[in-house]
């Protein structure tokens, strides 16, 4: 995986949510970890304005999660944390049951692809299948 420079980060953040979603799937499948924010009560949740459901924001790399955290002014109680991809896959199953969505790779202005856990799991499986061919 190439080093993330400021220019590369800016270029990736400038992409449309669908393009950032594809980058997320490829990068997380390769690095086998997901990044998010948590406090002592659990992982940060956002809210989908369309239907008021909970949305778990996730990032492909630490740098993007830190940028979102710094520019989002969430308070000092949150920390940027990694999560193993395979544990995240188990979370996705639970999230599907609880009707929690996935906010994939939000920008500092909260623009992201809001996906169902089932879609994210299916796309990871497709990516894993590509790697084994």
N, C-alpha and C positions, 0 to 999 in steps of 0.2 A: 504494500500500500504506500502510495507516494506521501511525502511530507506535506502537511497542510500549511501553506503560506497564507498571509492575509489576503493576497490577490485571489488565491484559489478558494478561500472561504467566501469572499465577496462574490465570486463568480457562481459558486454553488447556491448561495442564498438568493441570488438574483433569478434563479430558475423558477419556472412555474411549479406549483405544488406537485403535479403529476411527475415531473422530471425529478424533483427531490425525493419523491416516494420511491422511484426506481433506484436512485442512488442509495437510499436507505436500505432497501432489500439487498442489493448487491454487496454493499459495504458491511452490513451486519452479518450476512452469511459468511463473508470472508474472515472478518475479525472475531466472530462468534461472541459478540457482546453488544448490549444495548445500553444507552445512557439515559438517565432521567434525573429527577430531583426528589429528594425525600426529606422528611423531618422526623421527629421522634414518634409521630402518629402514623407515618406511612408515606406512600408516594404521592407527589403532587397530582391533583386532578384539576382540569379545566372544565368548562361547561360548554356544550354545543348550544349555541344560541337558537338553532332551528327547532330543537325539540327538548331542550333542557336536560339532556342526558350527560352523564359524566364522561370525560375524555381524558385518557392518560397520555400526556405528552412524552414522546420518546425521540431519541436522537441517535444518529449512527456513530458519532465520535464525541469525545469529551469536549473538544473545542466548541462545537455547536451548542451543546448543553450549557456550557459556561457563558457563552455569549448571550443566550436566551435569558439565563438567570441574571446576569449583570444588567442587562438592559430592561428587564421586566420589573425590577424593583420589588422583589418578592419578600424581602426581609431576610435577616440573617439566620432564621431558624432552618432554612432549607440548605441542603448540601447536594452537589452534583455527585451522582453515584452510578457505578456500572452494575449491570445485571447480566449474568451469563445467558446466552441466547437460548439454551435448552430449558433453563428455568423460566425465561420469558415465554417460551412456547407453552409451557404448562399454565402460566398466568393467562395467556390468550384464551385457553379453554375455559377457565373460570370467568374471565371477563365476558365471554359470549353468553354464559348462563346468566350473568348479572346485568346484561345489556349495557356494558361499559364499552365505549368506542376507543379507538386508538388515534391520537393526534400525532400523525407521523411527521416528524421533522419540522416543527413550527419555527418560523422566523421570529426575530425579536418583535415584530409587529403582529404576531399571532396568526400569520397566514400559514395554513397547513392543510394537508390532505387528511380529512377525517374518514377513517376506514372502520369497517367492522372487523372484529378479531378473526372471523372466519376467512375474510379476504386476505388479511395479512398472513395467516397460517398457510393458506393455499399458495400464495406467492412465494413464501419461503420454501415450501415444498418443491415448487417449480424450479426455484434457484438451486436447491440441493440436487435435484434430478439432473440439472445441467452440469453440475460439478462432477457427477459420477459417470457421465457419458464419456 
